[in-house]
Amino acid sequence: MASPRRQTAGRHRRPKNTGAPAYLTAATLAAFAVSGVNVPGAIGASSDSRVATSTTIKRSGSLAAQQLRDRLANESAVRSSRERVARDEAVRKAKRDARRRARLAALRARPEWVLPVSHFRLTAGFGETSYLWSTVHTGQDFAAPEGTPVHAIGAGRIIFAGWDGAYGYKIAIEHDDGTVTWYAHLSAFEQTSGRVGVGDVIGLVGATGNVTGSHLHLEVRPGNGAPVDPLPWLREHGVTI
C-alpha cells in the first residue's frame, strides 16, 4: 500500500508572478504600495529617465564641442587678421624707410653749389680793366644768348631784385654761409623774393645796364664784403669750370 503523499507547507510554494523584479524586497514593495506607486511603472519610468539623461548629456557634449570648435575658429581668424595687419604695416614701413633713404641719398648727391648758367662762354674776368668800367672788373662775365636761364649758384634768400644802374636788372642772394652773390644785366626776373634752392632759376640772361652784348655778370662777396674772383671760389666749392 503506497504511503500517503506528504503535503508541502505553504512556504514552499512558488510565488505568483506579480510583475515586480525579483530583487525587490517585501519592504520595498510595501513602501511602493503605501505611496501608491505602481512598481512596474516606476521601474519603467526610471529606465526612460536614464535614457533621456544620457541623450541630454550627449547633446550637451555635442553642443559644447561645437562651441569649442567655433571659439577656436574665431580665435584663429582673429590671429590671422592681426598677423595680416602686422605684415601690411611692416610692408608700409619698409616702403616709407626706402623713400626716406632715397630722399636722403638724393640730398647727399645734390651739389651745394652749381654754375649760374649751363651753356656759356667766359669773357671779361675778375680784376680786368677797361674804359667800360669806372674801376676794375669786380666779377666774372658769362656770355650767353638773351633769355638763357640763370640759376642760383647755391641755396639762400633773395635780398634784392630790381634796377641797379650800370648793373641793369640785378638779383642779390644771401647764402646760408653768409656769402652774397650778384646776378646782373638780366632781361627778366623769375623770382624776386623768398628762399631759393641750389640751381633754382631766378632770372634770364639779358643786356641791361652798361653792356656791349648779352651776358651774365656774376659777383661773389663772402660775408657780404668785398668781391672775390668767382672762378677760384667756385672751384673751391666743388664746381667744375
C-alpha positions as CSV (number, residue, x, y, z in Angstrom):
1,M,0.0,0.0,0.0
2,A,1.5,3.3,-1.0
3,S,2.5,5.8,1.6
4,P,0.3,8.7,1.8
5,R,1.8,11.8,-0.1
6,R,3.2,14.4,2.2
7,Q,1.6,17.7,1.9
8,T,4.0,20.5,1.3
9,A,3.9,23.5,3.5
10,G,2.7,26.8,2.2
11,R,6.0,28.4,2.5
12,H,7.5,26.2,-0.2
13,R,5.0,27.2,-2.9
14,R,6.4,29.2,-5.9
15,P,5.2,32.8,-5.6
16,K,3.0,34.1,-8.2
17,N,4.5,36.4,-10.8
18,T,3.5,39.9,-9.6
19,G,5.3,41.7,-12.4
20,A,7.9,43.2,-9.9
21,P,11.6,42.3,-10.3
22,A,12.8,39.5,-8.0
23,Y,15.4,41.8,-6.4
24,L,12.7,44.0,-4.8
25,T,12.2,43.1,-1.2
26,A,8.9,42.9,0.6
27,A,9.8,46.1,2.4
28,T,10.4,47.9,-0.9
29,L,7.1,46.6,-2.3
30,A,5.3,47.7,0.8
31,A,6.8,51.2,0.5
32,F,5.7,51.4,-3.1
33,A,2.3,50.2,-2.0
34,V,1.9,52.7,0.7
35,S,2.9,55.5,-1.7
36,G,0.5,54.3,-4.3
37,V,3.2,53.8,-7.0
38,N,2.9,51.0,-9.4
39,V,6.1,49.0,-9.2
40,P,6.5,48.0,-12.8
41,G,5.6,51.5,-14.0
42,A,8.1,53.0,-11.6
43,I,10.8,50.7,-12.9
44,G,10.0,51.6,-16.5
45,A,9.9,55.3,-15.7
46,S,13.4,55.1,-14.1
47,S,14.7,53.4,-17.2
48,D,13.2,56.1,-19.5
49,S,14.7,58.8,-17.3
50,R,18.2,57.2,-17.6
51,V,17.8,57.1,-21.4
52,A,16.6,60.8,-21.5
53,T,19.5,61.8,-19.3
54,S,22.0,60.0,-21.5
55,T,20.6,61.7,-24.6
56,T,20.7,65.1,-22.9
57,I,24.4,64.5,-21.9
58,K,25.2,63.5,-25.4
59,R,23.5,66.6,-26.8
60,S,25.2,68.8,-24.3
61,G,28.6,67.3,-25.1
62,S,28.0,67.9,-28.9
63,L,27.0,71.5,-28.2
64,A,30.0,72.1,-26.1
65,A,32.3,70.6,-28.7
66,Q,30.7,72.7,-31.4
67,Q,31.1,75.8,-29.2
68,L,34.7,74.9,-28.6
69,R,35.3,74.5,-32.3
70,D,33.6,77.8,-33.1
71,R,35.7,79.6,-30.4
72,L,38.9,78.1,-31.7
73,A,38.0,79.1,-35.3
74,N,37.2,82.7,-34.2
75,E,40.5,82.9,-32.3
76,S,42.3,81.6,-35.4
77,A,40.6,84.1,-37.6
78,V,41.4,87.0,-35.2
79,R,45.1,85.8,-35.0
80,S,45.3,85.6,-38.8
81,S,43.8,89.1,-39.2
82,R,46.3,90.5,-36.7
83,E,49.2,88.8,-38.4
84,R,48.0,90.2,-41.8
85,V,47.7,93.7,-40.4
86,A,51.2,93.4,-38.9
87,R,52.6,92.2,-42.2
88,D,50.9,95.1,-44.1
89,E,52.2,97.6,-41.6
90,A,55.7,96.1,-42.0
91,V,55.5,96.5,-45.7
92,R,54.3,100.1,-45.5
93,K,57.1,100.9,-43.0
94,A,59.7,99.3,-45.3
95,K,58.4,101.4,-48.2
96,R,58.5,104.6,-46.1
97,D,62.0,103.8,-45.0
98,A,63.1,103.2,-48.6
99,R,61.6,106.5,-49.7
100,R,63.3,108.3,-46.8
101,R,66.7,106.7,-47.7
102,A,66.2,107.7,-51.3
103,R,65.4,111.3,-50.4
104,L,68.5,111.4,-48.2
105,A,70.6,109.9,-50.9
106,A,69.3,112.4,-53.4
107,L,70.1,115.3,-51.0
108,R,73.6,114.0,-50.4
109,A,74.1,113.5,-54.1
110,R,72.8,117.0,-54.9
111,P,75.7,119.5,-55.1
112,E,75.7,122.5,-52.7
113,W,77.0,124.8,-55.4
114,V,76.5,125.0,-59.2
115,L,77.3,127.1,-62.2
116,P,75.0,130.1,-62.8
117,V,74.3,129.2,-66.5
118,S,74.5,125.8,-68.3
119,H,75.8,127.0,-71.7
120,F,78.2,130.0,-71.8
121,R,81.5,131.5,-72.9
122,L,83.7,133.1,-70.4
123,T,84.5,136.8,-71.4
124,A,85.6,139.6,-69.1
125,G,87.2,138.2,-65.9
126,F,87.7,139.4,-62.4
127,G,90.2,142.3,-61.9
128,E,90.4,143.3,-65.6
129,T,90.4,147.0,-66.5
130,S,88.6,148.7,-69.4
131,Y,87.1,152.0,-70.4
132,L,83.7,150.3,-69.8
133,W,84.1,150.3,-66.0
134,S,84.9,153.1,-63.7
135,T,87.2,150.7,-61.7
136,V,88.5,147.2,-62.2
137,H,86.0,144.5,-63.2
138,T,84.5,143.1,-60.0
139,G,83.0,139.9,-61.3
140,Q,83.1,137.2,-64.0
141,D,81.1,137.5,-67.2
142,F,79.3,134.5,-68.7
143,A,78.3,135.3,-72.3
144,A,75.1,133.5,-73.3
145,P,72.1,134.2,-75.6
146,E,69.4,136.5,-74.2
147,G,66.7,134.5,-72.4
148,T,69.1,131.8,-71.2
149,P,68.0,130.7,-67.7
150,V,70.1,132.0,-64.8
151,H,70.5,129.7,-61.8
152,A,71.1,130.4,-58.1
153,I,74.6,129.0,-57.5
154,G,73.6,127.9,-54.0
155,A,70.7,127.9,-51.6
156,G,69.8,131.1,-49.9
157,R,67.4,134.1,-49.7
158,I,66.9,136.8,-52.2
159,I,67.7,140.2,-50.6
160,F,67.5,142.4,-53.6
161,A,65.8,142.3,-57.0
162,G,65.5,145.4,-59.2
163,W,67.3,148.0,-61.2
164,D,70.9,148.9,-60.1
165,G,72.3,151.5,-62.5
166,A,75.2,150.1,-64.6
167,Y,74.4,146.6,-63.4
168,G,71.0,146.8,-65.1
169,Y,68.4,144.5,-63.6
170,K,70.1,142.6,-60.8
171,I,69.3,140.0,-58.2
172,A,71.4,139.5,-54.9
173,I,71.2,136.3,-52.9
174,E,72.5,135.9,-49.4
175,H,73.5,132.2,-48.9
176,D,73.4,130.2,-45.8
177,D,77.1,130.7,-45.1
178,G,76.8,134.5,-45.3
179,T,78.2,134.8,-48.8
180,V,76.3,137.2,-51.1
181,T,76.2,136.7,-54.9
182,W,75.1,139.2,-57.5
183,Y,73.5,138.3,-60.9
184,A,73.5,141.4,-63.2
185,H,72.3,142.5,-66.6
186,L,69.2,140.3,-66.5
187,S,66.4,140.7,-69.1
188,A,63.7,139.3,-66.7
189,F,63.1,138.0,-63.2
190,E,61.8,134.6,-62.4
191,Q,61.9,135.1,-58.6
192,T,62.2,138.4,-56.7
193,S,61.9,137.3,-53.0
194,G,62.0,134.5,-50.6
195,R,64.2,131.4,-50.4
196,V,65.7,129.7,-53.3
197,G,67.3,126.3,-53.7
198,V,70.6,125.5,-55.3
199,G,70.1,125.5,-59.1
200,D,66.7,127.3,-59.0
201,V,66.0,129.5,-62.0
202,I,65.9,133.1,-60.7
203,G,66.1,135.1,-64.0
204,L,67.1,135.3,-67.6
205,V,70.3,136.5,-69.3
206,G,69.9,139.9,-70.8
207,A,71.8,143.0,-71.9
208,T,70.5,145.7,-69.5
209,G,72.7,148.3,-67.9
210,N,76.3,149.1,-69.0
211,V,77.0,146.3,-71.5
212,T,78.2,145.7,-75.1
213,G,76.3,142.4,-75.5
214,S,74.1,139.8,-73.8
215,H,75.8,138.2,-70.8
216,L,75.5,137.4,-67.1
217,H,77.8,139.3,-64.7
218,L,78.4,137.2,-61.5
219,E,79.9,138.6,-58.4
220,V,80.8,136.7,-55.2
221,R,81.1,138.6,-51.9
222,P,82.0,136.4,-48.9
223,G,80.4,137.7,-45.7
224,N,78.8,140.4,-47.9
225,G,82.1,142.1,-48.0
226,A,84.5,142.9,-50.9
227,P,84.1,140.9,-54.1
228,V,86.5,138.0,-54.8
229,D,87.3,136.2,-58.1
230,P,84.3,133.9,-58.8
231,L,86.2,131.2,-60.7
232,P,88.6,130.1,-57.9
233,W,85.8,130.5,-55.4
234,L,83.5,128.2,-57.4
235,R,86.3,125.6,-57.9
236,E,87.0,125.6,-54.1
237,H,83.3,124.8,-53.6
238,G,83.4,121.8,-55.8
239,V,82.1,123.4,-59.1
240,T,83.9,122.3,-62.2
241,I,84.6,125.1,-64.6
